[in-house]
Amino acid sequence: MSADSNGRPFSGQVAIVTGAGSGIGRATAVAFARAGAHVLGVGRREGPLKETASAHEGIDILAMDICGDGAPATVVSTAVERWGRLDHLINNAGATAVMPLEETDKQTVVDLLSLNVVAPSLLAHEALPHLRRTSGTIINLSSTYGHRPMAGGAHYAATKAAVEQMTRSWALELAGEGIRVNCVAPGPTRTDVMLHAGLSSEAANDMYAYERDRIPTHHIASAEEMAYWVLRMADPAGRHATGQVITVDGGLELI
Ligand SMILES: NC(=O)c1ccc[n+]([C@@H]2O[C@H](COP(=O)([O-])OP(=O)(O)OC[C@H]3O[C@@H](n4cnc5c(N)ncnc54)[C@H](OP(=O)(O)O)[C@@H]3O)[C@@H](O)[C@H]2O)c1
């Protein structure tokens, strides 16, 4: 499919964006819609999703816990029933946890795996027959800490390492069918992710200040800067790239 007369590369295409009620997911949903796509934005809370949808008429929403039984099938069928096709699955919903080994507890490990690894796997599984028809793409969200160690965040880092290996393995498995699988690995990005992990605003601000000092460019990214790369990896014009993890972190992974 080529760009329409307004130069919108995703015109007529359909994208599912999980975690679309905030942060990187919201910015990605809006960017896809502006680039011509129909977008199904998914998250648990309806209020934030409605705010995302109010940014562009191309965004519809589905309030759902993607870890729930049967949820991945419902997410995919909702998009396909609404628009008749699926071109892009953006596995963006995710969570982090500050959890040193001394404080490690089973439920936190299980919850991280369920949201960051199991749900994207089952969403990709459900999306597969539809992506075969459109030569579609899967974009997974990892982190700099998917390939760097993270003291105090081993299980978050482990889930993102899993995401990166799923990306490469699925890419190899599906390349012959024309489906591309890529990954965007953000560095510290200004969103509410740390608040959602239970940190106070003050603690989150301290963390961002610490990271800004360490990042070679001394810049904390915006959600829109991440959405830019998600769209680039999904863009039909970039069809020769698959199985790649593009790290967008101002050089943090280099130190
Ligand atoms: N911000 C960073 O510094 C950073 C760095 C590296 C990687 N990342 C990754 O980037 C992705 C987006 O993060 P973000 O920073 O934009 O964080 P965020 O603002 O906390 O967004 C996460 C989104 O996921 C949704 N979500 C959480 N649990 C869900 C569930 N069970 N079912 C459906 N939706 C669920 C949340 O909405 P509800 O609560 O309404 O469900 C929320 O909108 C994540 O995968 C994260 O690990 C972020």
The ligand as an SDF file (V2000), in Angstrom:
LIG
                    3D

 48 52  0  0  0  0  0  0  0  0999 V2000
    8.8760    5.5920   29.9820 N   0  0  0  0  0  0  0  0  0  0  0  0
   10.0720    5.0070   29.9500 C   0  0  0  0  0  0  0  0  0  0  0  0
   11.0540    5.5430   30.4680 O   0  0  0  0  0  0  0  0  0  0  0  0
   10.2450    3.6770   29.2550 C   0  0  0  0  0  0  0  0  0  0  0  0
   11.5560    3.2230   29.0500 C   0  0  0  0  0  0  0  0  0  0  0  0
   11.7550    2.0060   28.4210 C   0  0  0  0  0  0  0  0  0  0  0  0
   10.6640    1.2530   28.0070 C   0  0  0  0  0  0  0  0  0  0  0  0
    9.3990    1.7180   28.2120 N   0  0  0  0  0  0  0  0  0  0  0  0
    8.2920    0.8560   27.7450 C   0  0  0  0  0  0  0  0  0  0  0  0
    7.4140    1.5880   26.9230 O   0  0  0  0  0  0  0  0  0  0  0  0
    6.0900    1.0750   27.0410 C   0  0  0  0  0  0  0  0  0  0  0  0
    5.1200    2.2010   27.3420 C   0  0  0  0  0  0  0  0  0  0  0  0
    5.4790    2.7600   28.6040 O   0  0  0  0  0  0  0  0  0  0  0  0
    5.0890    4.2310   29.0690 P   0  0  0  0  0  0  0  0  0  0  0  0
    6.3170    4.8560   29.5590 O   0  0  0  0  0  0  0  0  0  0  0  0
    4.2690    4.9270   28.0460 O   0  0  0  0  0  0  0  0  0  0  0  0
    4.2340    3.8610   30.3710 O   0  0  0  0  0  0  0  0  0  0  0  0
    2.7520    4.1610   30.8720 P   0  0  0  0  0  0  0  0  0  0  0  0
    2.3840    5.5830   30.6560 O   0  0  0  0  0  0  0  0  0  0  0  0
    2.6790    3.5910   32.2450 O   0  0  0  0  0  0  0  0  0  0  0  0
    1.8800    3.3010   29.8600 O   0  0  0  0  0  0  0  0  0  0  0  0
    1.5750    1.9480   30.0430 C   0  0  0  0  0  0  0  0  0  0  0  0
    0.1850    1.7380   29.4940 C   0  0  0  0  0  0  0  0  0  0  0  0
   -0.1400    0.3480   29.5680 O   0  0  0  0  0  0  0  0  0  0  0  0
   -1.4820    0.2160   29.9790 C   0  0  0  0  0  0  0  0  0  0  0  0
   -1.6360   -1.0470   30.6610 N   0  0  0  0  0  0  0  0  0  0  0  0
   -0.9990   -1.4560   31.8030 C   0  0  0  0  0  0  0  0  0  0  0  0
   -1.4400   -2.6590   32.1750 N   0  0  0  0  0  0  0  0  0  0  0  0
   -2.3690   -3.0320   31.2450 C   0  0  0  0  0  0  0  0  0  0  0  0
   -3.1870   -4.1750   31.0940 C   0  0  0  0  0  0  0  0  0  0  0  0
   -3.1330   -5.1990   31.9600 N   0  0  0  0  0  0  0  0  0  0  0  0
   -4.0400   -4.2190   30.0390 N   0  0  0  0  0  0  0  0  0  0  0  0
   -4.1080   -3.2000   29.1660 C   0  0  0  0  0  0  0  0  0  0  0  0
   -3.3540   -2.0820   29.2560 N   0  0  0  0  0  0  0  0  0  0  0  0
   -2.4920   -2.0120   30.2910 C   0  0  0  0  0  0  0  0  0  0  0  0
   -1.7200    1.4080   30.9180 C   0  0  0  0  0  0  0  0  0  0  0  0
   -3.0780    1.8240   30.9220 O   0  0  0  0  0  0  0  0  0  0  0  0
   -4.1300    1.2840   32.0140 P   0  0  0  0  0  0  0  0  0  0  0  0
   -3.4790    1.4700   33.3510 O   0  0  0  0  0  0  0  0  0  0  0  0
   -5.3390    2.1230   31.8020 O   0  0  0  0  0  0  0  0  0  0  0  0
   -4.3840   -0.1380   31.6570 O   0  0  0  0  0  0  0  0  0  0  0  0
   -0.8770    2.4960   30.2990 C   0  0  0  0  0  0  0  0  0  0  0  0
   -1.6260    3.2930   29.4040 O   0  0  0  0  0  0  0  0  0  0  0  0
    6.1460   -0.0090   28.1290 C   0  0  0  0  0  0  0  0  0  0  0  0
    6.2570   -1.2840   27.5150 O   0  0  0  0  0  0  0  0  0  0  0  0
    7.4200    0.3350   28.8760 C   0  0  0  0  0  0  0  0  0  0  0  0
    8.0040   -0.7830   29.5210 O   0  0  0  0  0  0  0  0  0  0  0  0
    9.1550    2.9100   28.8290 C   0  0  0  0  0  0  0  0  0  0  0  0
  1  2  1  0
  2  3  2  0
  2  4  1  0
  4  5  1  0
  4 48  2  0
  5  6  2  0
  6  7  1  0
  7  8  2  0
  8  9  1  0
  8 48  1  0
  9 10  1  0
  9 46  1  0
 10 11  1  0
 11 12  1  0
 11 44  1  0
 12 13  1  0
 13 14  1  0
 14 15  2  0
 14 16  1  0
 14 17  1  0
 17 18  1  0
 18 19  2  0
 18 20  1  0
 18 21  1  0
 21 22  1  0
 22 23  1  0
 23 24  1  0
 23 42  1  0
 24 25  1  0
 25 26  1  0
 25 36  1  0
 26 27  1  0
 26 35  1  0
 27 28  2  0
 28 29  1  0
 29 30  1  0
 29 35  2  0
 30 31  1  0
 30 32  2  0
 32 33  1  0
 33 34  2  0
 34 35  1  0
 36 37  1  0
 36 42  1  0
 37 38  1  0
 38 39  2  0
 38 40  1  0
 38 41  1  0
 42 43  1  0
 44 45  1  0
 44 46  1  0
 46 47  1  0
M  CHG  2   8   1  16  -1
M  END
$$$$
